[in-house]
Structure formats: C-alpha cells, structure tokens
Amino acid sequence: MKPTFASRTQGMGTSIFSEISMLARKHDAVNLGQGFPDYDTPDFMKQSAIEAIVQGKNQYAIGSGERILRHAIARHSEHWYGLSFDPDDEITVTSGATEALFCSLLAIINPGDEVIVFQPYYDSYCPAIRMAGGIPIAVTLHAPYFSFNPMELAQAFSPKTKAIIINTPHNPTGTVFSLQELQFIAELCNEYHTIAICDEVYEHCVYDGITHVPMQKLASMTDKTVRISSMGKTFTATGWKIGWAIGSAEFQKALRSIHQFVVFASATPFQYAAAAGLSADDTLYREFALDLQKKRDYLFSVLEQYGLQPQKPAGSYFILCDISGVTTLPSTMFAKKLITELGVAAIPPETFYHTPEIGNRLLRFCFCKQDDTLHKAAERLSQLSTIL
C-alpha cells in the first residue's frame, strides 16, 4: 500500500519561479524573471560576515536574534520612521521575511479565520494562510494603476476578518500605498479588530521622490500591526535569509513560540553582517534607490518601445506589462515562448491571483540586474516581432 500524504500539499505543485528559472537555464535565457539581483552584496557586509565566522560566531544564535542585530533594527526603525521599539521584547529575527510571515500567520490565525490579501500577491501568502487554517479573501489591485477600490475592500471585511496582509511597496505591481490609503485600511482594521501584517521588504526600493510610510506610523495601528522586512532586497543578499518581525511584546511572545519550533534560530554570522548593513550611512540607501531607478527607467523604455505596455512602478524592482497589444496568448504560454524562441525570461503572474484570468494578459519583468544583463535582454527583445 502506497503512503498517503497530508491534504494540505494537494494543489501546491511547483512554484512558477522554479518552473520559469529551470526553463531559462535550459535555453540560456536572460533571466528577468525571479526577483534576485545578479550583482553582489556590499563588500563591507561580506567582510563583516567573514569576521564573524573567523571570530567563532558559528553556533546557534539567540532564538529571538543576536542582540547586535535586534538593536540595529530598532535604530533603523527610529532613524527612518521615527518609530521606537524595544529590541529585547518587540523585535524577532527570522530566516527571511517569508519565515516571519509564516510564523506570524500561525501565531495569529485560528481555523476558519479570514485573511484579506491584495491580488496579485506574493505566491507564499495563500499557502501560508491555508496551512494556518485560515481562509484567504482576495481584493484586486486594478490595472492600469494597480490600486484598490475602497468599496470592494470594505465589502471584504467581516466579523471573521482576523488579519490583512499589506505588501507595500508591492510585489509584483510596484504600487506604494499612500497615507490616505493606509488610513482607510486602518479605519476598517479598527472597526473589525483586524491585525495588519505588513510585508515591507522593498521599503528602500522607492522612486521619484515617493516616500514609503509604514502602517505602524498610524497611532491607531501601532499595537495592531506586525511589520516584516529583511536584508535580502536592500543589501542584495537574498541567499543569506535574514529577516525580522517588529510588533508588540504580546505578539512577539506568540510569534516566538512558533519560531522556536520552525528554525529556532537564524544563521549567526549573517546576523552580524545584517547589523553592519543596517548601520550604514544614509548615502548607501540613497545610491541604492537611485541606481535601481535608473535600471527601472531603462527597462521601462525598452518594454514600451516594443509594445509591451509597461506600467511604471513607484516601488519594488518589478515592472508589470500588459501583453494584449502584441499577442493573444495567455501570459504563461507567452512567457514560455519568450524563453524558448527569444531567450528572455519573465514571470507570468496568473498564479498570483485567486482568479487567474485577471492576470493572464500580464507579464512581470525584474530590473534588479546588471546593466549588461538589461542591455542583453534589450537586444533580444528587439527581435520580438519575429516571433509574433
């Protein structure tokens, strides 16, 4: 008799990121799909990790995170947002933002609780909600500007709404929620006693003078918000998997009770490197954002030139395109055609929607790449008309 496996694994399949990346490698495609930089982490952070290893910081870290990192996170929060948190009781270090999100949901959600997500959404949200026993409720960010309809959001709330996941700057649309939008969400959260889980990993990836405002800045939401971020995006170190969750001491107690049985502690030497990065001068952050803005503008002009109807993002490092003007194929089929016939990889975001047909005319291109990589992609996209 064959073994049976948990029903929660049914329907998960292989991540679209893995599928597209495997196909890209097979066809030697320029990979503008999966969201990781192809340039390296700052040297001073690599040196910090090396020094930590040499100094013998190679055993289990403190479960809640090394003290030096928790204090660096607290200083960063105070410096950039004017938000003060106790590094001992209100900050927990995790193995990336994804673990912080997963543990937060397990700490908050009971079976049958509803969790609102904005679609398109990062692909781990709904599986994590379901594994916690929750029910995801999708509210659409409508093209072309990818903003929510206030009436639709209000209708999604109910007495069963335990939490809402707010990803700003947003992956994959690049939307940065305004203060007015956050205030509207806060009013609903307060009315329905809903917790806001804020995924802010792209907090320093904002452009054109736009300011990222954390939900925790709103006085009515400070104790009802979990703010999640990581070092991966800002410091181009996605492989180090160091993230954190900031929230009330009461929340941290629940989160840490889950975290201790998931990974217990995150990689010790990388926590020292993360502390060094968070303590860097503001110039590093400004240059990081300006460099990404230049890359965004270049790729946007290329995609626009070849009829892919890009929407310029205010944040994150992705551009969504409407492919309706160049093909009648659904986005997944067109993405595979781009890889196999043109050698350029992008992500079809259909799986980021509860209702995939909403996203089947969209493609997501990633611009956190070396200039040479973007130029190579541009050269190949110049031949787009030959495969249509």
C-alpha positions in Angstrom: 0.0 0.0 0.0 1.4 3.4 -1.0 1.8 6.0 1.7 -0.6 8.9 1.8 0.4 12.5 2.4 -1.2 15.5 4.0 -4.1 17.1 2.1 -2.5 20.5 2.6 0.1 19.6 0.0 -2.6 19.0 -2.7 -2.6 21.6 -5.5 0.6 23.3 -4.4 2.7 21.9 -7.3 5.9 23.6 -8.4 6.4 27.3 -7.8 6.2 29.3 -11.1 9.6 30.8 -10.1 11.2 27.4 -10.2 9.5 26.4 -13.4 10.5 29.6 -15.2 14.1 29.6 -13.9 14.6 25.9 -14.9 13.3 26.7 -18.4 15.5 29.8 -18.6 18.6 27.8 -17.7 17.8 25.2 -20.3 17.5 27.7 -23.1 20.3 30.1 -21.8 17.8 32.9 -21.5 18.4 36.3 -19.9 16.6 35.8 -16.6 14.4 38.8 -15.8 12.0 36.5 -14.0 12.9 35.5 -10.5 13.4 38.6 -8.2 17.1 38.3 -7.2 20.0 40.6 -8.2 22.8 39.3 -10.4 25.3 41.7 -8.7 26.8 41.3 -5.3 26.4 42.3 -1.7 28.4 45.3 -0.5 32.0 44.4 0.4 31.8 45.7 3.9 28.9 43.4 4.7 30.7 40.4 3.2 33.7 41.3 5.3 31.5 41.5 8.4 30.2 38.0 7.8 33.8 36.7 7.3 35.0 38.4 10.5 32.1 36.9 12.5 33.0 33.4 11.2 36.7 33.9 12.0 35.8 35.1 15.4 33.9 31.9 16.1 30.3 33.1 15.9 29.3 29.9 14.3 27.0 28.2 16.8 23.3 28.7 17.4 22.3 32.3 17.7 19.9 33.5 20.4 16.4 32.3 19.3 15.0 35.8 19.1 18.1 37.1 17.2 21.5 38.3 18.1 21.4 41.3 20.3 23.6 43.4 18.0 21.1 42.9 15.1 17.9 43.5 17.2 19.4 46.8 18.4 20.4 47.7 14.8 16.8 47.0 13.6 15.5 49.2 16.4 17.8 52.1 15.5 16.9 51.7 11.8 13.2 51.9 12.7 13.8 55.0 14.8 16.0 56.7 12.2 13.9 56.2 9.1 10.4 56.2 10.5 10.5 57.8 14.0 9.2 54.5 15.4 10.6 53.3 18.8 10.6 49.6 19.7 12.2 47.6 22.5 14.8 45.4 20.8 14.5 42.8 23.5 10.7 42.4 23.6 9.4 43.8 20.3 11.7 42.5 17.6 12.4 38.9 16.5 14.9 37.9 13.9 13.8 35.2 11.4 15.1 33.2 8.5 14.0 35.7 5.9 10.8 37.6 5.6 8.9 34.5 4.4 9.5 32.7 7.8 8.4 35.9 9.6 5.2 35.9 7.6 4.6 32.2 8.1 5.2 32.3 11.9 3.1 35.5 12.2 0.1 33.8 10.5 0.5 30.7 12.6 0.6 32.9 15.7 -2.5 34.9 14.8 -4.9 32.6 12.8 -7.3 30.1 14.1 -9.1 27.6 11.8 -11.9 29.5 9.9 -10.4 32.9 10.4 -10.3 35.1 7.2 -7.2 36.9 6.0 -7.5 39.6 3.3 -4.8 39.7 0.6 -4.4 42.1 -2.2 -4.2 40.4 -5.6 -1.8 39.9 -7.4 0.1 38.7 -4.3 3.4 37.2 -3.4 2.9 33.5 -4.0 3.6 32.3 -0.5 0.8 34.2 1.1 -2.2 32.0 0.4 -0.4 28.6 1.1 0.7 30.0 4.5 -2.8 31.2 5.3 -4.3 27.9 4.4 -1.6 25.9 6.4 -2.6 28.0 9.4 -6.2 27.0 8.9 -7.3 30.4 7.6 -9.3 31.4 4.5 -7.7 33.9 2.1 -10.0 36.6 0.8 -8.7 38.5 -2.3 -9.2 42.1 -3.1 -8.0 43.2 -6.5 -5.5 45.9 -7.3 -7.0 47.1 -10.6 -4.9 47.8 -13.7 -3.6 50.0 -15.1 -2.6 51.8 -11.9 -3.0 48.8 -9.6 -5.0 50.5 -6.8 -7.8 49.0 -4.8 -11.4 50.0 -4.9 -12.4 51.3 -1.4 -15.9 49.8 -1.7 -14.5 46.4 -2.7 -12.1 46.4 0.3 -14.8 47.4 2.7 -17.0 44.6 1.5 -14.2 42.1 2.0 -14.1 42.8 5.8 -16.4 40.9 8.1 -16.5 39.8 11.7 -14.4 36.8 10.6 -11.6 39.0 9.3 -8.7 38.3 11.6 -5.9 39.8 9.6 -5.0 41.7 6.4 -1.6 41.3 4.6 -0.4 44.7 3.3 2.6 44.5 1.0 3.9 48.0 0.3 6.0 48.7 -1.8 4.1 46.0 -3.6 5.3 42.9 -5.5 4.5 42.5 -8.3 2.7 45.7 -9.2 5.2 48.3 -7.8 2.3 50.1 -6.1 3.3 52.1 -3.0 0.2 52.7 -0.8 -0.4 56.3 0.1 -1.0 57.7 3.6 -4.7 58.1 2.6 -5.0 54.5 1.5 -3.3 53.3 4.7 -5.7 55.5 6.8 -8.7 53.9 5.0 -7.4 50.4 5.7 -6.7 51.4 9.3 -10.3 52.5 9.8 -11.5 49.1 8.7 -9.0 47.3 10.8 -10.1 49.2 13.9 -13.8 48.7 13.1 -13.3 44.9 12.7 -10.5 44.4 15.3 -8.2 43.2 12.5 -4.4 42.8 12.7 -2.3 44.2 9.8 0.6 42.1 8.7 2.8 44.4 6.7 5.3 43.0 4.3 7.8 45.8 3.7 10.8 44.1 2.3 11.0 46.7 -0.5 10.9 49.6 1.9 14.0 51.2 0.5 13.1 50.4 -3.2 11.1 53.6 -3.8 11.5 56.1 -6.6 10.6 59.5 -8.0 10.7 61.1 -4.5 7.9 58.9 -3.2 8.0 58.1 0.5 7.3 54.7 2.0 5.0 55.1 5.0 4.7 52.1 7.4 1.3 51.3 8.8 2.8 51.4 12.2 3.2 55.2 11.8 -0.6 55.5 12.3 -1.2 55.9 16.0 -4.4 53.8 16.0 -2.4 50.8 14.4 0.9 50.8 16.3 -0.2 47.9 18.5 -2.3 46.2 15.8 0.5 45.9 13.2 3.2 43.4 12.6 5.9 45.0 10.4 8.1 42.5 8.4 11.2 43.2 6.5 14.6 41.7 5.6 18.1 42.4 4.4 17.8 40.5 1.2 16.4 43.2 -1.1 18.1 46.3 0.3 21.5 44.7 0.5 21.3 42.3 -2.5 21.8 39.3 -0.2 18.7 37.2 -0.8 20.7 34.0 -0.1 21.5 35.0 3.4 17.9 34.7 4.5 17.9 37.2 7.4 14.5 38.8 8.2 12.6 40.2 11.1 9.2 41.0 12.6 8.5 44.1 14.6 5.4 44.2 16.8 4.1 44.4 20.3 5.6 42.3 23.1 2.3 40.3 23.3 2.6 39.5 19.6 6.3 38.6 19.9 5.5 36.1 22.7 3.1 34.3 20.3 5.5 34.6 17.3 8.5 33.3 19.2 6.5 30.3 20.5 6.1 29.3 16.8 9.6 30.4 15.6 11.4 28.2 18.1 9.9 25.1 16.6 10.3 26.1 12.9 14.0 27.0 12.8 14.8 28.1 16.4 17.5 30.5 15.2 18.8 32.0 12.0 22.4 31.9 10.6 24.6 33.6 13.2 27.4 35.2 11.1 24.9 36.7 8.7 23.1 38.5 11.6 26.3 40.4 12.3 26.6 41.3 8.6 22.9 42.5 8.6 23.6 44.7 11.7 26.5 46.3 9.8 24.3 46.9 6.8 21.5 48.5 8.8 24.0 50.7 10.5 25.4 52.1 7.2 25.3 55.8 6.2 22.1 57.1 4.5 24.2 57.5 1.3 24.2 53.8 0.8 20.4 53.7 0.8 20.0 56.7 -1.5 22.5 55.4 -4.0 20.8 52.0 -3.9 17.4 53.5 -4.8 18.8 55.9 -7.4 20.7 53.0 -9.2 17.5 50.9 -9.2 15.5 53.9 -10.6 17.9 54.2 -13.5 17.6 50.5 -14.2 13.8 50.8 -14.0 13.7 53.7 -16.4 15.9 51.9 -18.9 13.9 48.7 -18.9 10.6 50.6 -18.9 11.7 52.4 -22.1 12.7 49.1 -23.8 9.4 47.4 -22.9 7.5 50.4 -24.1 9.4 50.6 -27.3 8.4 47.0 -28.3 4.7 47.4 -27.5 4.6 45.5 -24.2 2.6 48.3 -22.4 4.6 48.6 -19.1 3.2 50.3 -16.0 6.0 52.3 -14.3 6.3 51.1 -10.7 6.7 53.5 -7.8 8.5 50.9 -5.8 9.8 47.3 -5.6 12.0 46.1 -8.5 9.4 44.7 -11.0 7.6 46.1 -14.0 4.2 44.6 -15.0 3.4 44.7 -18.7 0.1 44.2 -20.5 0.8 41.9 -23.4 -2.5 42.4 -25.1 -1.1 44.6 -27.8 1.4 42.0 -29.0 -0.2 38.6 -28.6 -3.5 36.8 -28.0 -1.7 34.1 -26.0 -2.2 33.8 -22.2 0.7 35.1 -20.2 2.1 31.6 -19.2 2.2 30.4 -22.8 3.7 33.7 -24.0 6.3 33.7 -21.2 7.5 30.2 -22.3 7.6 31.4 -25.9 9.8 34.3 -25.0 12.2 31.9 -23.3 12.3 29.2 -25.9 12.3 31.5 -29.0 13.8 34.8 -27.9 15.9 33.9 -24.8 14.3 36.3 -22.3 12.6 35.1 -19.1 9.7 36.9 -17.3 7.2 35.7 -14.8 3.5 35.2 -15.7 1.6 36.4 -12.7 -1.6 34.3 -13.2 -0.8 32.3 -10.1 -0.7 35.5 -8.1 -4.4 35.8 -8.5 -7.4 34.0 -6.9 -9.0 34.4 -10.3 -6.1 33.6 -12.7 -7.9 35.1 -15.7 -7.4 38.6 -14.3 -3.7 38.2 -14.7 -3.5 36.2 -17.9 -2.6 39.2 -20.0 0.2 40.4 -17.7 4.0 39.6 -17.5 6.4 40.6 -14.7 9.9 41.7 -15.6 12.6 42.2 -12.9 15.1 45.1 -13.3 17.5 44.5 -10.3 20.1 43.3 -12.8 23.5 44.4 -14.0 23.3 47.0 -16.8 25.0 44.4 -19.2 22.2 41.9 -18.4 19.5 44.5 -19.1 21.2 45.5 -22.4 21.4 41.9 -23.4 17.7 41.5 -22.7 17.0 44.6 -24.8 18.9 43.3 -27.7 16.9 40.1 -27.7 13.6 41.9 -27.2 14.4 44.0 -30.3 13.6 40.8 -32.2 10.2 40.4 -30.6 8.3 41.0 -33.9 10.0 37.9 -35.4 8.2 35.5 -33.0 4.7 37.1 -33.1 
